[in-house]
Amino acid sequence: MALRLLLDCADPLEWERWLPSGLFQGVTTNPTLLRRAGQPCTLDHLAQLSARAAALGCREIHLQTWGGDAEQQLANGRALAALDRQRVYVKVPITRQGVAVARDLIAEGVPVTFTACYEVAQVLVAAALGADGIAAYVGRISDLGRDGHGELIAMQRALEGVGSGTRLLVASLRQPQDLARLAAAGLAHHTISPAIAAALFGSADTAAAAEGFERDAAGT
């Protein structure tokens, strides 16, 4: 299974910084990330952001629907999917209301990624509906005093046990070691923040070795 990384960020300046690196398949956003980045959570603005992400080479753009009831969530989900049928995945919280919305979107051929997964059994709901993916919060689960790594590994095993094609998307990583440990256990889909992306290149020993190569090349 090939490693797939998504940039968990709604700031287009960070997209421009990281997407050209070739590390990322695309981006994931949600209303909270939009607020933090000073980006309005409106259909018109998300259309602009989607076009910008596509221009930067994104193959996946995960946009989260919203609304006070299932009808509004469904309408917004359909509108988000229509922004780019080739790239947009509609994110839906894995609640009773969210499941009802996702059921209709999936029936219409819309790729759906469930989000806010905290429990192992929730991945089986996603699998039963045929969702494309489900984002599980390893860091937040650990914050609750639970074994976040162990529970995400159990989620992956549950999906494999029923032969599901639903992707487990690791979210809420706090450090590069989270990525390394879970990848070693076979979890191949991760959404990481710009801070984690930068930390992947933070080895002082590597930097010192690279500087040494340059000195030697210059004969100094």
Summary of the structure (lengths in Angstrom):
residues: 220
radius of gyration: 18.6
end to end distance: 44.5
largest distance: 69.0
contacts: 688
relative contact order: 0.12
helix: 51%
strand: 19%
